[in-house]
Amino acid sequence: MPSKRPPSTPDPDDGDQLAFDLSIGNDSDAAETAASSEDAPEMSGPKAHPALADTSFAGMSSTPLRLHHVGEMYGHWFLDYASYVILERAVPHLNDGLKPVQRRILHALELMDDGRFNKVANVVGDTMSYHPHGDSAIFEALVGLGQKNLLVETQGNWGNILTGDEAAAGRYIEARLSKFAKDILFNDRLTVWASSYDNRKREPVHFPAKFPILLAQGVEGIAVGLACKILPHNFNELIDACIEVLRGNPFTLMPDFPTGAIMDASDYNDGLRGGKVRVRARIEESKKKGILRISEIPFGTTSGALIDSILSANEKGKIKIAKVEDMTAEKIEILVHLVPGTESAEMIPALYVFTDCEVSISPNAVVIRDDKPAFMSVSELLKHAAEQTKDLLRRELEMRLGDLEEKWHFSSLEKIFIEKRIYRSIEECTTWEAVMAAIWKGLKPWLKLLRREVTDDDVKALTEIKIKRISKFNSFEADEVLRGLEDQIDVTKGYLAQLTRYTINWFKDLKKKYGADRQRRTEIATFDRVAASAAAVATETLYIQRAEGYIGYGLKRGGEPLFKCSRLDDVIVFLEDGSVRVSRVSEKAFFGPNPMYVSLFNREATTVYTLFYRDGSRGRLYAKRFTVGGITRDTVYDLTKGSKGSKVLYFAAHPTEADSNTLQVVVHLQPAPRLRKLEIDVNLADIAVKNRSAQGVVVAETTVKRVSRRR
């Protein structure tokens, strides 16, 4: 229990460790002490001990040392570390959908961009000017960006997301910004800048992104106590959804994976925590009988990992195959050869259940908003991106309008300056003040023709016009330039007046320009969950050694075959002493000698069992009908009253109660004096069906010879 005393009054009996703040006096004193550390006495050994807090050092104040609990310091340090990992490493920013390392890579590529490819090793080196971490982290992040085929164009061996092959070394592969990235990411005038970690350069806080990059690329990151997983979505569908947002219409977004496959997103939950999507490989029957062809795999897996899961399931006996061939190159092609006699319709569900041919993915959409993590749905992320794009386009139009008006203003000034020959009035001026005054005097009659006030900077700019330009000045061409600028100003103002329509058209142009080859790859479907027991293929034969009491699929030598089964099946065994046990099928298991009945057990089945048993060695004869519902594996249950020497005289199993009702049983009694009737007919329909713990009804008080079925 931490002490409740103030840190400045340590409890001598408290076992917690204490740390000491050695800054003495006020802040200015501490700064001076740190600055002159060469003259400060060495604080080691007993001098630094808290017991000597009253000791005064040369040149220092005698203020007592401030004490801090290590636990408190650790809490502050850990919080700082957790905040750093969340904000600076693992979670993307809401505005541009990028992690810091990705943003710094793209910034470095933009500065290096000359239209040609750059060696990845050089890109990594330039990025290290902004990213204070190892080159391997930058290289992996750059390869990830390149493999997404959106913001970075690649050249060389960049690995394969289908097979899991790694990219070649950075000195062998090249990269450059894609045209798409240049169109939607970069604008120096709209970018918020900050100093790099060493204060030598500037880097973007976030890019002015005019597209939901976060939803297009997807992202995954693990921070301290926080995980982020946003699934990728289709490029064209994102644009269509942005247009619907701007129009005020509802929309629906579903993930789209670069690996294709089939997806059930019924529980997607708009990408929030608690949702999930199930993704299945595309499995088809080959033209050759006995071969299954896998042409698409679930997101997050590779062909090698998928094959390993198939081979592992085969070794464990969950499925039965002959071999697997990996023919993957540019596209996935895995051939699964079945064992002769195995039906494809049975094997496909088994592959989905027991291998990575089906995976479940749980999204968790979290981003950095206002310098802290925020959980947002996919719909909220898209709405923010659409509105942000509209706002950025407005700001770009306003900047463009300002530039056009400035250009018109100076072109008009230049035209007046040259046409009215104001430049001649400065020929005799001998001072700068006289030059400025002469130009102002010459412009004064024409200032009312301009759209804004003239400044000294405007007048100064007129003095910088070259004589060559004045001599070649053409008034007609100047008027044409002004009319062209006025037309552009009117068009820009029209765009601003109808900003929503302009943004929608901008998105349409973006889709037309870059969306031709970005069709949906993942098929959206709904499929039921397949139970493992239902999907298990009967690949084993169960054997029994009756006299020894062993049952298993490994008893082929010396065993009697019973039936086909899978290694996921349960077997139910009844013995003559009235006990029953359910166990998972195994290679060899002991149940007891000479079992009466052995069968596969299904909890959902409606099987009705009939049992006639003698209570003890010479007791009454009981009859019962029962079902076996909830039962614990490998637990022995007694179906009799539990008396020593009890024995089952008749046993039968029927699929349903109706089948059992038609059965009649004859009880044969042991002859005895004064016993006239030696047979008792029992109609099973008269015995109610109960649970397995029921004792049953008394059929005979005397000794029973045997019980048989009425023919």
C-alpha positions in Angstrom: 0.0 0.0 0.0 1.6 3.2 -1.0 2.2 5.8 1.7 -0.4 8.7 1.9 2.3 11.0 3.3 3.5 13.8 1.0 6.6 12.9 -1.0 8.7 15.4 1.0 8.1 13.4 4.3 9.2 9.9 3.6 8.0 7.2 6.0 11.0 5.5 7.5 9.1 2.2 7.8 7.9 2.3 4.3 9.6 -0.3 2.1 8.9 1.5 -1.1 12.0 2.7 -2.9 12.6 6.4 -3.2 14.2 8.5 -5.8 15.7 12.0 -5.2 15.4 15.1 -7.3 18.9 16.6 -7.1 17.9 20.0 -8.5 18.7 22.4 -5.6 17.2 25.8 -5.1 15.0 27.5 -7.6 14.9 26.9 -11.4 17.4 29.5 -12.2 19.9 28.1 -9.7 19.4 24.6 -11.2 20.0 25.9 -14.7 23.2 27.6 -13.6 24.3 24.5 -11.8 23.7 22.4 -14.9 25.5 24.9 -17.1 28.6 24.8 -14.8 28.7 21.1 -14.2 32.5 21.1 -14.5 32.8 23.1 -11.3 30.1 21.2 -9.4 31.3 18.7 -6.8 31.0 15.0 -7.7 27.9 13.6 -6.0 28.6 10.0 -5.5 29.0 7.6 -2.6 27.7 8.8 0.8 27.4 12.4 -0.3 24.3 11.5 -2.5 22.6 9.6 0.3 19.2 11.1 1.4 20.4 11.0 5.0 22.7 13.8 4.1 20.0 16.1 2.8 21.1 18.8 5.1 24.6 18.9 3.7 25.5 22.1 1.9 27.6 21.8 -1.2 29.9 24.6 -2.4 28.1 27.1 -4.5 24.7 25.5 -3.9 21.7 26.4 -1.8 21.0 24.4 1.3 17.4 23.7 0.3 16.5 20.1 1.2 16.4 17.5 -1.6 12.9 16.8 -3.0 11.9 13.2 -2.8 9.8 11.2 -5.3 8.5 7.7 -5.1 9.8 5.4 -7.8 6.3 4.2 -8.4 5.1 7.8 -9.2 8.1 8.4 -11.5 7.5 5.1 -13.2 3.8 5.9 -13.7 4.7 9.3 -15.4 7.4 7.7 -17.5 5.2 4.8 -18.6 2.4 7.2 -19.5 4.8 9.3 -21.6 6.0 6.2 -23.3 2.5 4.9 -24.0 1.4 8.3 -25.4 4.4 8.4 -27.6 3.8 5.0 -29.1 0.1 5.8 -29.7 0.6 9.2 -31.2 3.9 8.8 -33.0 4.1 5.2 -34.1 1.1 2.8 -34.1 -2.1 4.8 -34.8 -2.8 6.8 -38.0 -4.0 10.4 -38.0 -7.6 11.2 -38.9 -6.8 13.9 -41.4 -4.5 12.0 -43.8 -4.8 8.4 -42.6 -1.0 8.0 -42.3 1.3 6.9 -39.5 4.3 9.3 -38.8 6.8 7.0 -40.6 4.6 6.8 -43.7 4.1 10.5 -43.7 7.9 11.1 -43.4 8.6 8.6 -46.2 6.1 10.4 -48.5 7.5 13.8 -47.6 11.1 12.6 -48.4 9.8 11.2 -51.8 8.1 14.5 -52.6 11.3 16.4 -52.0 13.3 13.9 -54.1 10.8 13.8 -56.9 12.1 14.6 -60.3 9.9 12.2 -62.2 12.4 9.4 -62.1 12.6 6.4 -59.8 14.9 6.6 -56.7 16.8 3.8 -55.0 14.9 2.7 -51.9 18.1 2.8 -50.0 18.4 6.6 -50.8 14.8 7.2 -49.8 15.4 5.4 -46.5 18.4 7.5 -45.9 16.6 10.8 -46.6 13.7 9.7 -44.4 16.0 9.2 -41.5 16.4 13.0 -41.4 12.8 13.1 -40.1 12.3 9.7 -38.5 14.4 9.1 -35.4 14.4 5.3 -35.6 16.3 2.5 -37.4 16.5 2.1 -41.2 14.9 -1.3 -41.1 11.6 0.2 -39.7 11.6 2.8 -42.5 12.3 0.1 -45.1 9.5 -2.1 -44.0 7.1 0.8 -43.9 8.1 1.8 -47.4 7.7 -1.7 -48.7 4.2 -1.8 -47.1 3.3 1.4 -48.9 4.6 0.1 -52.2 2.7 -3.2 -51.9 -0.6 -1.4 -51.5 -0.2 0.1 -55.0 -1.8 3.4 -54.2 0.7 6.2 -53.2 4.0 4.7 -54.3 5.0 3.4 -57.7 7.5 0.5 -57.5 10.2 -1.0 -59.7 12.0 -4.2 -59.0 11.2 -7.1 -56.7 9.0 -5.7 -54.0 7.9 -9.1 -52.7 4.6 -10.8 -53.0 1.6 -10.4 -50.6 0.2 -13.7 -52.0 3.2 -15.9 -51.2 4.7 -13.9 -48.4 8.0 -13.5 -50.3 10.1 -10.6 -49.0 11.2 -7.6 -51.1 14.8 -7.4 -52.4 17.3 -5.2 -50.6 16.9 -1.5 -50.7 19.8 -1.0 -53.1 18.1 -3.2 -55.7 14.6 -1.8 -55.8 13.3 1.7 -56.7 10.3 3.9 -55.9 8.7 7.2 -56.7 5.5 9.0 -55.8 2.4 8.0 -57.8 0.5 10.6 -59.8 -2.4 9.9 -57.6 -0.4 10.8 -54.5 0.7 14.1 -56.1 -2.9 14.9 -56.9 -4.4 14.3 -53.5 -1.7 14.8 -50.9 0.6 17.7 -51.4 0.1 21.4 -51.1 2.7 23.3 -49.2 0.4 26.3 -48.6 -2.2 24.1 -46.9 0.2 21.9 -45.0 0.7 22.3 -41.3 4.5 22.2 -40.7 6.6 21.4 -37.6 10.3 21.2 -36.9 12.0 17.8 -37.3 13.3 16.0 -34.3 16.7 17.8 -34.5 15.3 21.2 -35.5 17.2 21.2 -38.7 14.3 20.7 -41.1 10.6 21.0 -41.2 8.2 18.1 -41.7 4.4 18.0 -42.1 2.2 17.5 -39.1 -0.3 15.9 -41.5 -0.9 16.2 -45.2 -4.0 18.0 -46.7 -5.4 14.7 -48.0 -8.3 15.0 -50.4 -9.2 11.3 -50.3 -9.9 8.7 -47.6 -6.5 7.1 -47.8 -7.0 5.4 -44.4 -10.0 3.4 -45.7 -8.4 2.6 -49.1 -5.2 1.2 -47.7 -6.3 -0.1 -44.4 -4.0 -0.1 -41.4 -2.9 -2.2 -38.5 -0.9 -1.2 -35.4 -0.3 -2.3 -31.8 0.4 0.4 -29.2 0.5 0.2 -25.4 -3.0 -1.0 -24.3 -4.4 -0.1 -27.7 -4.7 -1.9 -31.0 -5.8 -0.4 -34.4 -7.1 -2.5 -37.3 -8.9 -0.8 -40.1 -9.7 -3.0 -43.1 -9.1 -1.9 -46.7 -12.0 -0.8 -48.9 -12.5 -0.5 -52.6 -11.2 2.6 -54.3 -14.2 3.3 -56.5 -16.7 2.5 -53.8 -15.1 5.0 -51.5 -15.4 7.7 -54.1 -19.1 6.7 -54.7 -19.7 6.9 -51.0 -18.1 10.3 -50.7 -20.4 11.6 -53.5 -23.4 10.2 -51.6 -22.2 12.0 -48.4 -22.0 15.3 -50.3 -25.5 14.7 -51.7 -26.9 13.8 -48.3 -27.8 10.3 -49.2 -27.2 7.1 -47.1 -24.4 4.7 -48.1 -22.9 1.4 -47.1 -19.2 0.4 -47.1 -17.8 -3.1 -47.0 -14.2 -4.2 -47.0 -12.4 -5.2 -50.2 -9.2 -7.2 -49.9 -6.4 -7.3 -52.4 -6.3 -11.1 -52.1 -9.9 -11.4 -53.2 -11.8 -14.4 -51.7 -15.4 -14.5 -50.4 -16.5 -12.4 -47.4 -19.4 -12.5 -45.0 -19.6 -9.1 -43.5 -23.0 -9.5 -41.7 -21.3 -8.7 -38.4 -19.0 -6.0 -39.7 -20.5 -3.4 -37.3 -19.2 -0.5 -39.4 -15.6 -1.3 -38.5 -16.1 -0.7 -34.8 -14.9 -2.9 -31.9 -16.9 -6.0 -31.5 -17.5 -6.5 -35.2 -16.0 -9.2 -37.3 -15.9 -10.4 -40.9 -15.4 -14.0 -42.0 -13.4 -14.5 -45.2 -13.2 -17.8 -47.1 -10.8 -18.9 -49.8 -12.3 -19.5 -53.2 -12.3 -23.3 -53.7 -13.5 -24.9 -56.9 -13.6 -28.4 -58.2 -11.0 -28.9 -60.9 -11.7 -30.4 -64.3 -9.8 -33.4 -63.2 -11.7 -35.5 -60.7 -10.4 -35.7 -57.2 -8.6 -32.3 -57.3 -9.7 -29.0 -55.6 -8.3 -25.7 -56.9 -7.8 -22.7 -54.6 -7.7 -19.5 -56.6 -8.1 -16.8 -53.9 -7.1 -16.8 -50.3 -8.3 -14.9 -47.2 -6.8 -11.5 -46.3 -3.8 -11.8 -44.0 -2.8 -15.3 -45.1 -0.2 -16.4 -47.7 -0.1 -19.4 -50.0 2.6 -21.0 -47.9 0.8 -20.5 -44.6 -2.4 -21.8 -46.1 -0.7 -25.0 -47.3 0.9 -25.5 -43.9 -2.5 -25.3 -42.3 -3.8 -27.9 -44.7 -0.9 -30.3 -44.1 -1.2 -29.8 -40.4 -4.9 -30.7 -40.5 -4.1 -33.7 -42.6 -1.5 -34.9 -40.1 -3.9 -34.5 -37.2 -6.5 -36.6 -39.1 -9.1 -33.8 -39.4 -9.0 -34.1 -43.2 -7.7 -36.7 -45.5 -5.8 -35.7 -48.7 -3.1 -37.2 -50.9 -1.0 -34.1 -51.5 -0.9 -30.4 -52.1 0.7 -28.6 -55.0 1.6 -24.8 -54.9 1.4 -23.4 -58.5 1.2 -19.8 -57.3 3.0 -17.2 -59.4 1.2 -13.9 -60.2 -2.1 -15.4 -59.1 -2.9 -17.9 -56.4 -3.2 -21.5 -57.6 -3.1 -24.3 -55.0 -4.1 -27.8 -56.0 -5.4 -30.1 -53.3 -5.4 -33.8 -54.4 -8.0 -35.9 -52.6 -7.7 -39.5 -51.5 -9.6 -41.8 -53.9 -13.2 -42.2 -52.7 -13.4 -38.8 -51.0 -16.1 -36.6 -52.2 -15.3 -32.9 -53.0 -18.6 -31.8 -51.5 -17.5 -33.3 -48.2 -13.9 -32.0 -48.3 -14.6 -28.3 -49.0 -16.5 -27.7 -45.8 -13.8 -29.5 -43.9 -11.1 -27.2 -45.4 -13.1 -24.2 -44.2 -13.4 -25.5 -40.7 -10.0 -27.1 -40.0 -7.6 -24.9 -42.1 -6.9 -21.3 -42.8 -9.2 -21.5 -45.8 -11.6 -19.5 -43.6 -10.5 -16.8 -41.2 -12.3 -14.4 -38.9 -11.0 -10.8 -38.8 -12.0 -8.4 -36.0 -11.7 -4.7 -37.0 -11.1 -1.9 -34.5 -11.2 1.5 -36.1 -9.2 4.0 -34.0 -7.4 7.2 -35.1 -5.6 10.2 -33.7 -8.0 13.1 -33.5 -7.1 16.3 -31.6 -3.9 14.7 -30.4 -5.6 11.7 -28.7 -7.0 8.4 -29.8 -10.6 8.3 -30.9 -12.8 5.3 -31.8 -14.7 6.1 -35.0 -16.8 4.0 -37.3 -16.0 3.6 -41.0 -19.0 5.7 -41.9 -17.7 8.5 -39.6 -14.3 8.3 -41.1 -15.6 8.5 -44.6 -17.9 11.5 -43.8 -14.9 13.3 -42.3 -12.9 12.6 -45.4 -15.6 13.9 -47.7 -16.1 17.1 -45.8 -12.4 17.6 -45.4 -12.0 17.2 -49.2 -14.7 19.8 -49.7 -13.0 22.2 -47.3 -9.6 21.7 -48.9 -11.0 22.3 -52.4 -12.6 25.5 -51.1 -9.3 26.7 -49.7 -7.5 25.9 -52.9 -10.1 27.8 -54.9 -9.8 30.7 -52.6 -6.0 30.7 -53.0 -6.4 30.4 -56.7 -8.8 33.3 -56.8 -6.5 35.4 -54.8 -3.6 34.5 -57.1 -5.7 35.4 -60.2 -6.8 38.7 -58.7 -3.2 39.6 -57.8 -2.1 38.7 -61.3 -4.9 40.8 -62.8 -4.0 43.7 -60.4 -0.4 43.7 -61.4 -1.1 43.2 -65.1 -3.4 46.2 -64.9 -0.8 48.3 -63.1 1.8 47.3 -65.6 -0.5 48.2 -68.5 -1.1 51.7 -67.0 2.5 52.1 -66.2 3.6 51.4 -69.8 0.7 52.7 -71.8 0.6 56.0 -70.0 4.4 56.3 -70.2 4.7 56.8 -66.4 8.1 55.2 -66.6 9.4 58.3 -68.4 8.6 60.5 -65.4 11.4 58.8 -63.4 14.2 59.3 -65.9 15.3 62.6 -64.2 14.8 61.4 -60.7 18.0 61.2 -58.7 16.8 59.6 -55.5 14.6 56.6 -54.6 12.1 58.7 -52.9 11.7 60.9 -56.0 11.2 57.8 -58.1 8.5 56.5 -55.9 6.8 59.9 -55.7 6.8 60.2 -59.5 5.2 56.8 -60.1 2.6 57.5 -57.4 1.8 60.8 -59.1 1.5 59.2 -62.5 -0.8 56.4 -61.2 -3.1 58.6 -59.3 -5.6 59.4 -62.1 -6.0 55.7 -62.9 -6.2 54.1 -59.4 -10.0 54.0 -59.6 -9.8 51.4 -62.4 -8.1 48.9 -60.1 -9.9 46.4 -57.8 -7.9 47.0 -54.7 -5.6 49.7 -53.3 -2.1 50.1 -54.6 0.7 49.6 -52.1 4.3 50.7 -52.0 5.3 47.1 -52.8 3.2 47.3 -56.0 5.0 50.5 -57.0 8.4 49.0 -56.2 7.5 46.0 -58.4 6.9 48.4 -61.3 10.4 49.7 -61.1 11.7 46.2 -61.7 10.1 45.8 -65.1 12.9 45.3 -67.7 13.3 47.8 -70.6 13.1 44.9 -73.0 9.5 44.1 -71.8 8.5 47.8 -72.1 9.9 48.0 -75.6 7.9 44.9 -76.7 4.7 45.8 -74.9 1.6 45.2 -77.0 -1.6 46.8 -75.7 -3.9 44.3 -77.5 -2.1 41.3 -76.0 -2.2 42.9 -72.6 -6.0 43.3 -72.9 -6.3 39.7 -74.0 -4.4 38.6 -70.9 -6.6 40.7 -68.7 -9.8 39.3 -70.3 -8.4 35.8 -69.8 -7.7 36.5 -66.2 -11.2 37.9 -65.7 -12.8 34.8 -67.3 -10.7 32.6 -64.9 -11.8 34.7 -61.9 -15.4 34.4 -62.9 -15.1 30.6 -63.3 -13.4 30.3 -59.9 -16.1 32.4 -58.2 -18.7 30.1 -59.9 -17.0 27.0 -58.4 -17.0 28.6 -55.0 -20.6 29.5 -55.3 -21.4 25.8 -56.1 -18.8 24.2 -54.0 -20.7 20.9 -53.4 -21.2 20.3 -57.1 -17.6 21.2 -57.8 -16.4 18.7 -55.2 -18.7 16.0 -56.6 -17.3 16.6 -60.1 -13.8 16.5 -58.7 -14.5 13.1 -57.2 -15.9 11.9 -60.5 -12.9 13.1 -62.4 -10.6 11.3 -59.8 -12.5 8.0 -60.4 -12.4 8.4 -64.1 -8.7 9.1 -64.0 -7.5 6.4 -61.5 -10.4 4.0 -61.0 -10.5 2.0 -64.2 -8.4 -0.9 -62.9 -9.6 -0.9 -59.3 -12.7 -3.1 -59.4 -13.9 -5.0 -56.4 -12.0 -8.2 -55.8 -13.7 -9.6 -52.7 -17.1 -11.2 -53.3 -19.7 -10.3 -50.7 -21.8 -13.2 -49.6 -23.6 -14.7 -46.6 -22.7 -18.2 -45.4 -23.6 -20.2 -42.3 -21.0 -21.3 -39.8 -20.1 -24.9 -40.3 -19.8 -27.0 -37.2 -16.6 -28.9 -36.8 -18.5 -32.2 -36.2 -20.6 -31.7 -39.3 -17.6 -30.9 -41.5 -15.4 -33.7 -40.2 -14.8 -36.2 -43.0 -15.0 -40.0 -42.1 -11.4 -40.7 -42.9 -10.8 -43.4 -40.3 -12.1 -46.9 -39.5 -13.0 -47.7 -35.9 -11.9 -51.1 -34.7 -12.7 -53.1 -31.5 -11.0 -55.8 -29.6 -14.0 -57.2 -27.7 -12.3 -59.6 -25.3 -9.7 -57.1 -24.3 -12.1 -54.1 -24.3 -10.1 -51.8 -26.5 -11.6 -49.5 -29.2 -9.7 -47.2 -31.6 -8.7 -46.5 -35.2 -5.2 -47.9 -34.6 -6.3 -51.4 -33.9 -6.3 -52.6 -37.5 -4.2 -55.7 -36.6 -6.3 -58.0 -34.4 -9.3 -55.7 -34.3 -12.9 -56.1 -35.7 -13.9 -53.2 -37.9 -17.0 -51.3 -36.7 -17.7 -48.3 -38.9 -16.1 -45.2 -40.5 -15.5 -42.1 -38.5 -13.4 -39.0 -38.1 -11.0 -38.1 -35.4 -13.4 -35.4 -34.2 -16.3 -37.9 -33.6 -17.4 -39.1 -30.2 -18.1 -42.8 -29.5 -20.6 -44.1 -26.9 -20.1 -47.5 -25.3 -22.6 -49.5 -23.1 -21.3 -52.3 -20.9 -23.2 -55.3 -19.4 -22.8 -53.9 -15.9 -25.1 -51.0 -16.9 -22.5 -48.3 -17.3 -22.1 -46.0 -20.2 -19.2 -43.7 -21.3 -18.7 -41.2 -24.1 -15.2 -40.5 -25.4 -13.5 -38.8 -28.3 -12.4 -41.2 -31.0 -8.7 -42.1 -30.4 -6.0 -44.5 -31.7 -6.6 -46.9 -28.8 -8.7 -46.6 -25.6 -9.9 -49.0 -23.0 -13.6 -49.2 -22.2 -14.2 -52.6 -20.8 -14.4 -56.2 -22.1 -17.3 -57.3 -24.3 -19.3 -54.1 -24.6 -23.0 -54.5 -25.5 -23.3 -51.5 -27.8 -20.8 -49.2 -29.6 -21.9 -46.3 -31.8 -21.0 -42.8 -32.8 -22.5 -40.2 -30.4 -24.4 -37.1 -31.4 -25.6 -34.8 -28.7 -28.3 -33.4 -31.0 -29.7 -36.9 -32.0 -33.1 -38.1 -30.6 -31.9 -41.7 -30.0 -34.0 -43.5 -27.4 -32.3 -46.4 -25.5 -34.2 -49.3 -23.9 -32.7 -51.1 -20.9 -33.8 -54.1 -18.9 -31.5 -54.8 -15.9 -31.4 -56.9 -12.8 -30.8 -55.0 -9.6 -28.0 -56.8 -7.9 -27.2 -60.5 -8.3 -30.8 -61.8 -7.5 -32.9 -58.6 -7.3 -35.9 -57.3 -9.2 -36.0 -56.7 -12.9 -36.3 -53.1 -14.0 -37.1 -51.6 -17.4 -36.4 -48.0 -18.5 -36.4 -46.0 -21.7 -34.1 -42.9 -21.7 -32.1 -40.5 -23.8 -28.5 -39.4 -23.3 -28.3 -35.6 -23.6 -25.7 -33.6 -21.8 -22.8 -35.7 -20.8 -19.2 -35.2 -19.9 -16.6 -37.0 -21.9 -14.7 -39.9 -20.3 -17.1 -39.9 -17.3 -18.6 -43.3 -16.5 -22.3 -43.1 -15.7 -24.3 -46.0 -14.0 -27.7 -46.6 -15.6 -28.8 -49.0 -12.8 -29.6 -48.5 -9.2 -26.0 -49.1 -8.3 -26.3 -52.4 -6.5 -23.3 -54.7 -6.7 -23.8 -57.5 -9.3 -26.4 -55.7 -11.4 -26.5 -56.9 -14.9 -28.2 -55.8 -18.2 -30.4 -58.5 -19.6 -31.7 -56.6 -22.7 -30.6 -53.5 -24.5 -31.9 -51.7 -27.7 -31.3 -48.4 -29.4 -33.9 -46.7 -31.7 -33.5 -43.5 -33.8 -36.7 -42.0 -32.3 -39.3 -42.6 -29.6 -41.9 -43.6 -32.3 -39.6 -46.4 -33.5 -39.3 -47.6 -29.9 -43.0 -47.6 -29.2 -43.6 -50.4 -31.7 -41.3 -52.8 -29.9 -42.7 -55.6 -27.6 -40.4 -57.5 -25.2 -40.9 -60.9 -23.5 -39.5 -61.5 -20.0 -38.8 -65.2 -19.4 -39.0 -66.1 -15.7 -37.1 -68.9 -13.9 -39.4 -71.8 -13.1 -40.4 -72.0 -9.5 -43.0 -73.7 -7.3 -46.5 -72.2 -7.6 -45.3 -70.1 -10.6 -47.9 -70.7 -13.3 -47.0 -67.9 -15.8 -43.4 -68.1 -17.0 -43.5 -65.2 -19.6 -44.4 -61.5 -19.2 -45.2 -59.4 -22.3 -44.0 -55.8 -22.1 -45.2 -53.1 -24.5 -42.5 -50.5 -24.5 -45.0 -47.8 -25.4 -46.3 -48.2 -21.8 -42.9 -47.1 -20.4 -42.3 -43.3 -20.4 -39.1 -42.0 -21.9 -37.0 -40.2 -19.2 -33.4 -39.2 -18.6 -30.6 -41.6 -18.0 -30.6 -41.3 -14.2 -34.2 -42.7 -13.9 -34.3 -46.0 -12.1 -37.1 -47.5 -14.3 -40.2 -49.5 -13.5 -40.4 -52.9 -11.9 -41.2 -55.6 -14.3 -40.7 -58.8 -12.3 -40.1 -59.6 -8.6 -38.9 -63.1 -9.2 -35.7 -64.5 -10.8 -35.6 -63.7 -14.5 -34.1 -66.2 -16.9 -33.7 -64.0 -19.9 -35.4 -61.1 -21.8 -36.0 -61.3 -25.6 -37.8 -59.4 -28.3 -41.3 -60.6 -29.3 -41.1 -61.8 -32.9 
